[in-house]
Amino acid sequence: MALKRVNAVIVGAGAGGGIVAKELACAGMTAVLLERGKWHTAFDSRKDDLCNQRTSQLGCAFGPDERSPRVAVDDAGDTRVVQPNDWAYSNNAACVGGGTFSYGAMAWRFMPQDFRMRSTYGAVEGSTLNDWPISYQDLEPYYEKAEWEIGVSGEAEPAVKAPRNRPLPMPPLPDSKEHVLLEAAAKRLGLHPFHIPMLRNTVPYNGRGACMRCRWCVGFACEVDAKNGTHNTVIPKTLASGNCELRTNCMVKEILTDSRGRVTGITYFDSENHLQEQPADIVVLAASAIETARLLLNSKSRLFPAGIGNRHDWVGRNLQGHAYTGAMGLFGFDVFDDLGPGASIAICDYNHGNPGIVGGALLCNEFIRLPIQFADMTPPGMRRWGAAHKEYMRKFYKRSVIVMGPVQELPVFDARVQVDPTVKDFWGIPVVRLSGHRHPADVATGKYIAAKAEAWLKEAGAIQTWPRTPGRELSGGQHQAGTCRMGDDPQTSVVDRNCRVHDVDNLFIADGSVHVTNGGFNPVLTIMANAYRVGEYIARNWRR
Ligand SMILES: Cc1cc2nc3c(=O)[nH]c(=O)nc-3n(C[C@H](O)[C@H](O)[C@H](O)COP(=O)(O)OP(=O)(O)OC[C@H]3O[C@@H](n4cnc5c(N)ncnc54)[C@H](O)[C@@H]3O)c2cc1C
């Protein structure tokens, strides 16, 4: 039996979904926010170095679990079923807050060129590179809204060439030893270093306290609630409005449509695994780039035989993430002062304007490395066991610095999400099948940026450096994006500039899947800004 009809159902209580829910509920619309995971606190998960959202050898602390496998296709075309803690799974998270519950909290605005990649660089063979249908200026007010409502700290005017109308609301944390060393070296090289903008309280803000600088930040819940995600900002406001019900442990199965092709609601398995039908006037998908594509592809009907929004076979295509690239440097003196979160200083000198390269990447120092991660970070030629390895760990854990950056990837049509014809999850829903490769140019960009990272470390005094560069393996992962491209042409995109699915006027998408390109920056602030824009659009055009 169908549940009581609401104005809007929002699927996924992550970065995009939490924000849209708040915009709709606070504008007076009745809503249900459905999340497949639970609402964690910092106290129901231990600081376990082997089971968190960054190092997950023993599982992903904030989901999903083994009830939600995927299928990965390898170079030979062979398939294997993968669990969420396998790199090939491309996991982000499954809980209230989504990725924002345990993320590193870097809060980057994309630069104006990131929205105009085709106009800036021209067509690239083997890539569907295109411009966004909206500009940086269209998104600028919503970046500001995210920075102030969710809460971002950093320099008032970060040295990213992304013009802003208002400074950031909070100052950066005081500099660590590593920060001071890298800042001086960057300046000597003629670069423009600055503090990374972070979704983190550095002073009391929004009724919560400041960061206590512990070493378990990225991948973990924040014990003092100083890391700002949707779970501790907009979702509580949404619920306080009285207009929205959050239902956790609810797995959405399918989007329902009527005989005219309009969406009528969704079906989901509730926390007792009973199938429920939730009717709604509008549905907003914010299940992240891979799961949103899966939902559309799994919603087949007479009018949509290949899945909703997939008339031109673009749903699930152009899966992107970030090819992480950079270098590690060893020093002859201690550079580690155990002040979290670790990542603090960045340069954006190499995001654009690199000769012969399409795009580029920011470079910044890394979050504090867990010992289990450092054990793998050996110089070329060194074995990862034995006395020499132990000696290396003892000597260099406190004498090492990593500088890395997210390469802007070129979208590839065959890097894709499909649904598997045979494998089903715990609830009997066909699972995601992931296949394809990165564009070869991403590998070249990765090498170029890694060389810049090595030069920065050497200038800082590193006695040995070595690069870490990407291969052509399929991208996605925690920065997954691109599978439901935004565009003006329904033949080459899935949603229009307001993120409404071309075919269906009451179905919207508000997560990373709508990104045409994914910038040379971590993507969450752009996902948040766009979700504010989409939420405002829906609420403004809502006819009561
Ligand atoms: C450890 C870690 C560190 C990160 N660090 C950074 C960083 O420093 N800066 C940055 O910019 N980004 C970072 N990210 C990435 C960032 O968190 C993501 O880009 C962002 O959360 C994606 O937003 P989204 O709205 O697309 O999806 P998500 O935030 O992933 O939200 C999607 C939600 O939908 C739910 N869902 C999916 N399918 C269903 C279904 N069928 N039914 C019900 N619910 C469903 C999921 O459980 C999830 O909660 C990090 C991520 C992780 C995990």
The ligand as a Gaussian input file, in Angstrom:
#p B3LYP/6-31G(d) Opt

LIG

0 1
 C       37.210000       9.708000       3.086000
 C       36.694000      10.749000       2.137000
 C       37.379000      11.952000       1.994000
 C       36.903000      12.934000       1.133000
 N       37.506000      14.159000       1.139000
 C       36.991000      15.166000       0.383000
 C       37.523000      16.488000       0.458000
 O       38.422000      16.784000       1.254000
 N       36.984000      17.435000      -0.351000
 C       36.002000      17.148000      -1.266000
 O       35.628000      18.035000      -2.033000
 N       35.474000      15.900000      -1.320000
 C       35.918000      14.919000      -0.519000
 N       35.350000      13.677000      -0.546000
 C       34.295000      13.425000      -1.540000
 C       32.941000      13.988000      -1.154000
 O       32.550000      13.472000       0.079000
 C       31.955000      13.629000      -2.273000
 O       32.376000      14.299000      -3.453000
 C       30.530000      14.053000      -1.959000
 O       30.086000      13.576000      -0.717000
 C       29.615000      13.545000      -3.065000
 O       28.358000      14.119000      -2.886000
 P       27.063000      13.452000      -3.529000
 O       25.905000      14.280000      -3.089000
 O       27.313000      13.274000      -4.977000
 O       26.985000      11.994000      -2.891000
 P       27.168000      11.450000      -1.393000
 O       27.649000      12.489000      -0.453000
 O       27.944000      10.202000      -1.534000
 O       25.674000      11.084000      -0.963000
 C       24.936000      10.076000      -1.588000
 C       24.072000       9.406000      -0.542000
 O       23.074000       8.639000      -1.206000
 C       22.868000       7.439000      -0.506000
 N       22.285000       6.452000      -1.421000
 C       22.871000       5.917000      -2.521000
 N       22.031000       5.065000      -3.126000
 C       20.892000       5.054000      -2.399000
 C       19.659000       4.355000      -2.532000
 N       19.405000       3.517000      -3.548000
 N       18.708000       4.564000      -1.586000
 C       18.921000       5.415000      -0.548000
 N       20.087000       6.112000      -0.391000
 C       21.034000       5.936000      -1.308000
 C       24.253000       7.055000      -0.034000
 O       24.189000       6.142000       1.036000
 C       24.850000       8.415000       0.330000
 O       24.674000       8.728000       1.682000
 C       35.757000      12.683000       0.338000
 C       35.057000      11.480000       0.482000
 C       35.501000      10.531000       1.396000
 C       34.701000       9.277000       1.588000

